[in-house]
Amino acid sequence: MNEDFEEFKKDISWFISQSDKIDFLDTETEIELTEKFRNTFPILSNLISKARILTLTINNQLYKLFSWTNKNGLSCGWLNKIEQNTNSQLLIIEEHKLLLNEIGGIQESYNEPEPSLSNNQNFMFIESECSLGINDWDDYYKELCEEENVEPINYKNLVCFVVEANGDATTYDPKTKEILLFSHDHCFDNVEVLENQPEYTFHTINGVVNFVDYVETLAAEWKNEIKKHD
């Protein structure tokens, strides 16, 4: 049995049930990333180049398990969902498509660094899970804007590409590619309230302006967590 997969199951114990049909397809020593991907996401490309890669299906859905060894000697990594046809009508930006086409979107993270953008997320980047807007916080946002006599921003076309377990939505503007976090209950140290917006609504993330910044920040957090020789 694959040791990385066993550690994944141990840390994310609820994800796999005894009735699930699991097939291991192969273990890759490396993944062939395109030059465009490497130029767009250099930190992520370096991280992926160091990964142990297990390709598998869970109930006929294709995944890749990217694993590394952290500084404590534990296997850690991402279970990435590989989607061929999503029938999504969303306006996904080019950099997001590039990410999905080459490594998929993150379904689960295990033994992850803290703090990290991956902490407590239901999914990251997966196209079939993405949506427009702010993850059903419309009424809450409208009420706060009315209470504080603040003009709402135009958020209807924002693409929500990460959803946190408590409902926080990380979004990007498909035109500017700028990142905004909508959080109703955050305790993050790395965010600032968006100017002229109510507290606990829209925030910017320190050091993260656009989608590529977000991806590269995530990759850097994980790269810093793994053993130097891994």
N, C-alpha and C positions, 0 to 999 in steps of 0.2 A: 504494500500500500504506500502511496506517495506521502512522504513525511510532511511536506508543506500542506497538502490537503487535509491531513489529519490534524495539524495545528489549527488550520482554518476552522474545521468543524468544532474543535475544542473551544476556540475563542468565540465563534459565532454559532453557538450550540443550537439556536432555534431555527437556523436557515435550512438545514437538511433534516428530513424526516426519514424514518425507516422504509416508508413506502415509495420514496423517490427512486426513480430509475437513473442510475449514474453510469456513464460510459466514459472511460479514459481513452482519448484518441492518440495523443503523443506527448512527449516531453521535448521541447525545443531548447537547444543551447543558446540560441539567440533569435531575434526577430528582425526581419529585413525591413527597415524603415526607409521611406523615400527621402531623397535629398530635400524636397520641399518641407517634409515633416521635421527633419533635423534642423533646417534653417529657421523654421518657425518656432520650434520648441526645443532649443538646445539643451536645457537642463533636464527636461523630461526625457529627451532622447538618450542622454547619458545614463539616467536612472534606468530606463527600460533596457539598455544594453547590458546592464549588470544583473538583470532579473533571471531567475529560474522560471521557466514558462511551462505550464501544464495546460493542455487543451482538453476540454471535456464537455460532455453534454449532461444537463440535469433535466430530466423529463423532456428530452429531445431539444432543449434550448442550448445553443452553443455558448460556451464561456471560455475565457482564458484566465488562469490563475497566475498572476505575476507575483513572485515571492523573492524576498531578500532576507538576510540575517541581520537583526538589529544589534545594537551595542551590548545588549544583555544576552546575546546568543540565541534569541528566539526567532523563529520564522515569523515574518510579517509580510503583509502585502495587500493586493487588491484582487477581488474577483470581478472581472470585467465581462459584461454582457455584450455579445457580438450579434448585432441585428442586421439581417439582410434586407428585409422589406418591412418598413414601419407604417407606410401609408400616411405619414405625417404631412399635414398641410402647413406646418409652421415655417416661418422664414428663418431657417437655420443659417448662421453666417458661415463663410468659407472655412475659417479656422476651426469652428466646431465640427463641421463635416469632416475636415482633415483628421481631426482627433478620432472621431468615431470610425472612420474608414480604416485606420491603421491599428488602433488598439482597443476600440470599443469604449463603452461608458462604464463607470464604476458602480457595480451593484452593492458590494460590501467591501469594507476595509477591515483587516484584522491585525491585532497587536499594533495599533497605529500610534504614532507619536502624539504627544499632547504638549502644548496646543497645536492644532492643525486644522486647516480648512475642511479636512475630511471627518472631523469629530462629529459624531451624532447625526450623520446625514442618512436619509432614507435612500437616496441615490445621487449620483453626480453624472451629468452629461447625457445620460441615456435618452435617446431621441423619443422613444415611445412614452416616456414618463414626462417629457417636457410639456409645457403649456404656456398660454399667453396670460400675462397679468401677474397677480400677486397671491396666487394660491388661496383664493376664497376669502381674502381679508378686505374685500371691497367695502362692505358696510362699515367695518371697524375704522378703516381709513377715512371714509367720508364723514363719519361722526366726529372723529378727532379734528379734522380740518374745519368742520362747522363750529365746534366748540371753541377752537382757538382762532377762528376767523382767518384761516390760512387758505391760500389758493392751492388746490390739489395739483400735482403734476400730471402730465399725460402719461399714464402707465399702461394703458390697455394693450399696446403693442410690444411691451417688454416681453422677452422670452425668459421664462423661469426654467433654469437648467439644473438647479440644485434645490432640494427640499429637505429641511432639517426635521428631526423627529417631532419637534414642537410646532412645526408649521412654518418656520421662517423660510423665506423664498429668496434665493440668489438669482438675479436677473441680469440680462444685458439688453441694451438697445440695439436692434439689428442694423440700424443706420450708423450709429457712432461707435458701436461695440463696447460702450462704457458699461461698467458693472455697478449695480446698486443692490444693496441688501435690504429687504423688507423684514424687519424683526420687531415683533410685538412684546418680547420679553427677554431681550438679550442680556447677557452679563459679559460680553466680549470686551477685551481691552484694546482691540485693534481696529475699532470702528469709530466713526464720527457721524453725528446726526447731520443729514443733508440740510444745507442752508435753507431757511425759511420753511422748514417742515416740522410737524409736531414730533416730539420725542417718541421713541418706540414706534416709528414708522420707517421712513427711508433713511438709509445710512450709506456712507462710502466706507470702503475698506482701506486702511492705511497701506500705502505702497502698491495698491492694485487699482489701476485705472481702467484697463480693458480686459477682454477675454484672455488674451495671451498672457498678460500679467497674472491673472488668476491661476491659470494652468501651471505656469512656471513657478509661482509661489508655492503651490501645492507640491510640485515635484521637489523643490528645494527643501521643504520641510521633511519630506521622506528621505531625500538624499542625505540630509544631516543626521538622520536616525540610524542609518545602516552602517555596518562595519566598513572601515575604509577599504579593506581588501575584498569586500563582497562584490 
